[in-house]
């Protein structure tokens, strides 16, 4: 039975209670999860997929209710200030989200594999503890990264969509928009449900349009961030522009939201909050958007940061003492040791004062990973058009960069 048409807030509250009772029973559960960095795109694409699919599930669905899982502990939500802004626009808060804390008992995953079906968004290979237990239980994917070939081609009734796009959320919109449109029939709504959410609206159609506008803003947040408000020409695909048009149309159908909607202002607000990481510690900055995986017997980790390497370098030195270059390498080494990493990379994205997109890459490796790190550096340098510099350049003014020195690290920046 489909979930009755209701607000996103009511839906998330319901699925959280349902998951807890299902694990205790135990019963069947369908989980939609983004990647382990749990960035904005993973968050919004998993919530959007679960919400729309639950409103209009396939007849042969594993379960009629789809549960969005944020692939981090609840305490790590606070590392993502942009989430707080999105919560406000979508009329939800952090307590409504299902996190790893809700599916883990100690270090063990609570639900038996045979009772679980996993749908992946914003990645196509399930990693870490979830991957160890539920890898074979993946039966659906919507992703914009390179296909790693781990998801079966037979995912019916769930989609298997892996294609280039600026944002995974755009692909979710593309895949499920017909189901979303089908759920806008006012006859499926209970006015009592609207009042239960503290809504003062009395017209059922207006209630639905308000809820749709809230969900549309949630989806737009990640699409606009990932495509720089549709200005990043190397990233923007047709699915992105069509998704933005479709979602803005949802907002404009709500008389309450259309009057206040300003896409540029909305983007600037979310973008500013995402870049507001000054109050985070050095380690938290690296943990905020972090992925870890294993490849060819090596443990690899990558942190994505929305500020320049110079900021990270100074932040690390500020919290330590000693020679700048040596201390930074030591601090990164400690971060790697805590996670048993062979190779660690920091990828930064930022905008120059003139508005140009900038990218930097820092790589550090143990001796066992030097060859692989060097090969990765050469490949990344060519594909991303990066040139090599010394670590000392991180504390110097742009334009004063020196040739790379030998060591367990390499530094690159946009040409």
Helices and strands as residue ranges (DSSP letters): H 8-25, E 29-33, H 40-55, E 66-70, G 74-79, H 81-90, G 94-96, E 98-99, H 100-103, E 104-105, E 108-109, G 113-115, E 116-121, H 128-134, G 135-137, E 138-143, E 160-162, H 168-182, G 186-188, H 191-196, H 204-226, H 238-252, H 255-258, H 263-275, H 282-288, E 290-295, E 298-305, H 309-318, H 324-338, E 343-351, E 357-365, G 367-369, H 370-383, E 386-389, G 391-395, E 409-414
